[in-house]
Amino acid sequence: MATSPSARVQEARDRIAVRLRALRSDAGLTGQQLAARTGWQGSKVSRLQSGRSHPSDDDIRAWCRACGVEDEAADLIAAARQAQQMYTEWRRVQRGGLRGVQQARRPLYERTQTMRVYSSSVIPGMLQTRAYATALLSEIACFNRTPDDSAAAADARLERSQIIRRGGRRFPILIEEAALRRQVGGPGVMADQLGYLLQTAALPSVTLGIIPAKAGPLWPLETFTVFDTEQVTVELLTAAITITAPSEVAQYVAAHGAMSEGAAHGPAALRLIAQAVSVLA
């Protein structure tokens, strides 16, 4: 089984910790001696060199200075920043509301020519109605205990989603059948959402696949989006993970392709959507 995105983030952080520990060891210093040179508590040295805490730029500079290898600081800072950028905690970025999160992603959406989307639990954002998006974003704000600006955030999401109507772009989108049957906002909202899904499936830029609940080439994965072949964003409960390593991006492209082969497309996909509509209470 492939390493999980959160495990990859921890691996990147662990590599920084190993490097810090090696610099201290090469300098012939104990943890307590390094703490004395930096003016830190010994517990801070322990947390940094074990990977339990992520070092700031100043932490790295102080560590390298204490070890007599200040020329190592720039490369180590760059590596630490890259590891930190892989992980975006939802509660932190949503602290001021959800609208800003929607707007912040717009430049990435605008420059992407092929956007591969896989959603395991909800209708993907670019195919959502305003009512569905508002209800879903309100649930997220409530769960994360952040300001509920779901109506404004939904407007920003819909504005961003207009890219699916522009020419010259491709949107291969895969949705697990379970997402069609999970009611967000109540039966009326869900019925309108599924009706809108039928409409957007006909757009020239969209290739919609529904992965049947009874069969699938892979186990359900975390929701992810592949932006061209440059970057993958994986959505977890508490955070978003950004993946840029070419070999790992290629794994997600391959996973999307494998799941697409087992998905229903065309009339078969439309029938699964129609069935989901028919069972709404």
WOHU-V426234 format. One record per residue. N is the residue number from 1. PHI is phi in whole degrees, -180 to 180 (* if undefined). BURIAL is + if it has 9 or more other ideal C-beta (glycine too) atoms within 8 Angstrom, else -. D_LAST is the distance of its C-alpha to the last C-alpha in Angstrom with 2 decimals. Layout:
# WOHU-V426234
[[N,PHI,BURIAL,D_LAST] [N,PHI,BURIAL,D_LAST]]
This chain:
# WOHU-V426234
[[1,*,-,38.82] [2,-67,-,39.23] [3,-65,-,40.10] [4,-71,-,37.21] [5,-58,+,37.41] [6,-65,+,38.05] [7,-67,-,40.83] [8,-65,+,42.38] [9,-62,+,42.55] [10,-64,+,44.27] [11,-62,+,46.64] [12,-64,+,47.65] [13,-67,+,48.31] [14,-63,+,50.22] [15,-64,+,52.48] [16,-64,+,53.49] [17,-62,+,54.27] [18,-62,-,56.36] [19,-66,+,58.31] [20,-62,+,59.03] [21,-64,+,60.21] [22,-67,-,62.43] [23,-62,+,64.03] [24,-63,+,64.88] [25,-65,-,66.30] [26,-63,-,68.33] [27,-81,+,69.80] [28,74,-,70.94] [29,-106,+,69.02] [30,-84,-,67.29] [31,-60,+,64.09] [32,-67,-,66.12] [33,-66,-,68.69] [34,-66,+,66.06] [35,-61,+,64.54] [36,-65,-,68.00] [37,-70,-,68.56] [38,-94,+,65.29] [39,79,-,65.39] [40,-95,+,62.04] [41,-74,-,61.12] [42,-60,+,61.36] [43,-64,-,57.71] [44,-68,+,56.73] [45,-58,+,58.77] [46,-62,+,57.11] [47,-65,+,53.57] [48,-70,+,54.40] [49,-83,+,56.19] [50,-102,-,53.56] [51,85,+,50.63] [52,-75,-,49.02] [53,-126,-,49.57] [54,-93,-,49.48] [55,-75,+,52.80] [56,-80,-,53.20] [57,-58,+,55.64] [58,-65,-,58.24] [59,-60,+,57.76] [60,-66,+,58.55] [61,-61,+,61.56] [62,-64,+,62.93] [63,-63,+,62.41] [64,-66,+,64.18] [65,-64,+,66.96] [66,-65,+,67.54] [67,-92,+,67.80] [68,73,-,70.16] [69,-133,+,67.90] [70,-61,-,66.74] [71,-70,-,66.59] [72,-84,+,63.63] [73,-63,+,61.48] [74,-60,-,60.24] [75,-66,-,58.80] [76,-69,+,57.24] [77,-63,+,55.64] [78,-61,-,54.14] [79,-66,+,52.71] [80,-67,+,51.33] [81,-64,+,49.67] [82,-63,+,48.04] [83,-63,+,46.70] [84,-68,-,45.35] [85,-70,-,43.71] [86,-66,+,41.71] [87,-121,+,39.67] [88,-121,+,37.78] [89,-74,-,36.36] [90,-58,+,33.12] [91,-61,+,34.07] [92,-71,-,37.42] [93,-75,+,36.38] [94,-94,+,33.45] [95,-57,-,35.79] [96,-95,-,36.15] [97,113,+,32.49] [98,-91,+,30.29] [99,-60,+,31.52] [100,-63,+,34.83] [101,-64,+,33.32] [102,-63,+,31.54] [103,-70,+,34.82] [104,-64,-,36.98] [105,-84,+,35.44] [106,-58,+,35.94] [107,-57,-,39.51] [108,-64,+,38.48] [109,-63,+,35.69] [110,-65,-,38.19] [111,-91,-,40.83] [112,-85,+,38.68] [113,-96,-,38.95] [114,-125,+,36.75] [115,-119,+,33.81] [116,-91,+,32.18] [117,-123,+,28.85] [118,-131,+,26.96] [119,-128,+,23.79] [120,-94,+,22.50] [121,-133,-,19.60] [122,-136,+,18.52] [123,-67,+,18.88] [124,-58,+,22.66] [125,-54,-,23.98] [126,-74,+,25.61] [127,-113,+,22.44] [128,-88,+,20.34] [129,-79,+,19.42] [130,-64,+,20.97] [131,-66,+,17.85] [132,-65,+,16.68] [133,-61,+,20.34] [134,-62,+,20.80] [135,-64,+,17.95] [136,-68,+,19.17] [137,-66,+,22.79] [138,-65,+,22.29] [139,-60,+,21.00] [140,-64,+,24.09] [141,-62,+,26.44] [142,-64,-,25.30] [143,-64,-,25.75] [144,-85,+,29.10] [145,56,-,30.23] [146,-116,+,31.33] [147,-55,-,31.35] [148,-93,-,27.96] [149,-111,+,28.75] [150,-59,+,25.36] [151,-66,-,25.38] [152,-67,+,28.86] [153,-66,+,28.12] [154,-64,+,25.16] [155,-61,+,27.59] [156,-64,+,30.14] [157,-64,+,27.75] [158,-66,+,26.82] [159,-64,-,30.53] [160,-64,+,31.46] [161,-74,+,28.90] [162,-63,-,30.73] [163,-62,+,33.00] [164,-70,+,30.69] [165,-98,-,31.80] [166,-93,-,35.47] [167,-78,-,37.68] [168,78,-,39.53] [169,-127,+,36.82] [170,-128,-,34.66] [171,-133,+,31.27] [172,-76,+,30.42] [173,-121,+,26.98] [174,-118,+,25.34] [175,-131,+,21.84] [176,-68,+,20.72] [177,-57,+,17.66] [178,-58,+,16.22] [179,-66,+,16.23] [180,-73,+,13.75] [181,-106,-,11.12] [182,-81,-,12.10] [183,-78,+,10.04] [184,-114,+,12.89] [185,83,+,12.81] [186,100,-,9.16] [187,-58,-,6.27] [188,-65,-,8.97] [189,-62,+,11.67] [190,-69,+,10.26] [191,-62,+,9.76] [192,-64,+,13.29] [193,-64,+,14.56] [194,-68,+,13.85] [195,-63,+,15.36] [196,-67,+,18.28] [197,-62,+,18.70] [198,-62,+,19.29] [199,-68,-,21.88] [200,-70,+,23.69] [201,-63,+,23.95] [202,-86,-,26.30] [203,-67,+,28.66] [204,-59,-,32.10] [205,-82,+,32.30] [206,-102,+,29.05] [207,-117,-,28.83] [208,-100,+,25.31] [209,-124,+,24.88] [210,-109,+,21.85] [211,-88,+,23.06] [212,-59,+,21.34] [213,-63,-,20.25] [214,-84,-,22.54] [215,-156,-,25.58] [216,-168,+,27.30] [217,-71,-,30.97] [218,-134,+,30.78] [219,-67,-,29.00] [220,-59,-,26.43] [221,-105,+,28.62] [222,-67,-,28.45] [223,-59,+,27.14] [224,-146,+,30.24] [225,-131,+,31.69] [226,-105,+,35.02] [227,-97,+,37.03] [228,51,+,39.39] [229,-122,-,41.37] [230,-103,-,42.58] [231,-156,+,39.97] [232,-124,+,36.81] [233,-113,+,34.54] [234,-112,+,32.60] [235,-101,-,30.01] [236,-105,+,30.17] [237,-62,-,28.65] [238,-106,-,31.75] [239,-159,+,33.50] [240,-111,+,33.84] [241,-109,+,36.53] [242,-103,+,38.61] [243,-118,+,40.35] [244,-126,+,43.25] [245,-61,-,45.41] [246,-53,-,45.66] [247,-65,-,45.35] [248,-77,+,42.14] [249,-59,+,40.62] [250,-61,+,41.55] [251,-62,+,39.66] [252,-70,+,36.41] [253,-62,+,37.13] [254,-66,-,37.78] [255,-63,+,34.59] [256,-62,+,32.57] [257,-64,-,34.47] [258,-65,+,33.95] [259,-68,+,30.17] [260,-63,+,30.13] [261,-64,-,31.96] [262,-95,+,29.27] [263,-91,+,26.34] [264,-85,+,24.74] [265,-125,+,26.02] [266,59,-,26.00] [267,-57,-,24.10] [268,-66,+,23.06] [269,-68,+,21.40] [270,-65,+,19.67] [271,-66,+,18.29] [272,-65,+,16.77] [273,-67,+,15.11] [274,-61,+,13.91] [275,-64,-,12.53] [276,-65,+,10.54] [277,-65,+,9.15] [278,-67,-,8.49] [279,-98,-,6.25] [280,-65,+,3.78] [281,-77,-,0.00]]
